[in-house]
């Protein structure tokens, strides 16, 4: 299973983070679209949310817990440890500092390259670290997941409706990611080839807000679909190591002995 799903993290944001969950997801997803899941900027997000990696600026040892406000701001102002290379490709140390300051409420401007545009040029942004064959495999596994979790019918439980939505949402997003579909399932963004991580981030940036509304309105299928979209995007971006569907067609929150198979 996924150790901690992104929705769980956003549902219980560390006290040091002063922003609402939907806003955090919106900017986080676009940040991954611009700069990818590797490097200092992505590490700033992971460290601030979980503390489970070296700190992004000083490269201090993992805290194994989310940093408090003092630790967040101290790291934002720390001297940068650049390692043996002595360089900072892409100015990521600066972006890491901005992420930490923004999450702590000390910076109004969002820490993005293209903060004013919802249509970042497709020539910019990160490339998925995954092979096309891996994405295609996950898409075929999602078809199996849809078979395992069919339309529940009027007597279906809330859990059955949510798992149906989860399998459907993962299949929709993977179909676009591997080129089976030419249109983003949430935004309607049309692509003539496999979408970039940047394009996918623009498609899913409001998914957390949609999840919150779906829960309040008692729409478990929509909530499951949005959660699956978020987790699928994170796998495609390289943030998650496990795909949203395993080779037996089990979705992320089902137990399966083959969970690590890819």
DAMO-V893970 format. One record per backbone hydrogen bond with DSSP energy under -1.0 kcal/mol. NH is the residue of the N-H (numbers start at 0). CO is the residue of the C=O. If there is no record, write none. Layout:
nh:NH co:CO
nh:NH co:CO
//
This chain:
nh:8 co:4
nh:9 co:5
nh:10 co:6
nh:11 co:7
nh:16 co:13
nh:17 co:102
nh:23 co:19
nh:24 co:20
nh:25 co:21
nh:26 co:22
nh:27 co:23
nh:28 co:24
nh:29 co:25
nh:30 co:26
nh:31 co:27
nh:32 co:28
nh:33 co:29
nh:34 co:30
nh:35 co:31
nh:42 co:38
nh:43 co:39
nh:44 co:40
nh:45 co:41
nh:46 co:42
nh:47 co:43
nh:48 co:44
nh:49 co:45
nh:54 co:59
nh:63 co:50
nh:71 co:67
nh:72 co:68
nh:73 co:69
nh:74 co:70
nh:75 co:71
nh:76 co:72
nh:77 co:74
nh:80 co:56
nh:90 co:87
nh:91 co:88
nh:94 co:90
nh:95 co:91
nh:96 co:92
nh:97 co:93
nh:98 co:94
nh:99 co:95
nh:100 co:96
nh:101 co:97
nh:102 co:98
nh:103 co:99
nh:104 co:101
nh:105 co:100
nh:111 co:109
nh:116 co:113
nh:123 co:120
nh:125 co:32
nh:134 co:130
nh:135 co:131
nh:136 co:132
nh:137 co:133
nh:138 co:134
nh:139 co:135
nh:140 co:136
nh:141 co:137
nh:142 co:138
nh:143 co:139
nh:144 co:140
nh:145 co:141
nh:146 co:142
nh:147 co:143
nh:148 co:144
nh:155 co:152
nh:160 co:156
nh:161 co:157
nh:162 co:158
nh:163 co:159
nh:164 co:160
nh:165 co:161
nh:166 co:162
nh:167 co:163
nh:168 co:164
nh:169 co:165
nh:170 co:166
nh:171 co:167
nh:172 co:168
nh:173 co:169
nh:174 co:170
nh:175 co:171
nh:176 co:172
nh:177 co:173
nh:178 co:175
nh:179 co:174
nh:180 co:174
nh:183 co:188
nh:187 co:183
nh:190 co:181
nh:199 co:195
nh:200 co:196
nh:201 co:197
nh:202 co:198
nh:203 co:199
nh:206 co:203
nh:209 co:205
nh:210 co:206
nh:211 co:207
nh:212 co:208
nh:213 co:209
nh:214 co:210
nh:215 co:211
nh:216 co:212
nh:217 co:214
nh:218 co:213
nh:222 co:218
nh:223 co:219
nh:224 co:220
nh:225 co:221
nh:226 co:222
nh:227 co:223
nh:228 co:224
nh:229 co:225
nh:230 co:226
nh:231 co:227
nh:232 co:228
nh:233 co:229
nh:234 co:230
nh:235 co:231
nh:236 co:232
nh:238 co:233
nh:239 co:233
nh:245 co:249
nh:248 co:245
nh:253 co:250
nh:258 co:255
nh:260 co:257
//
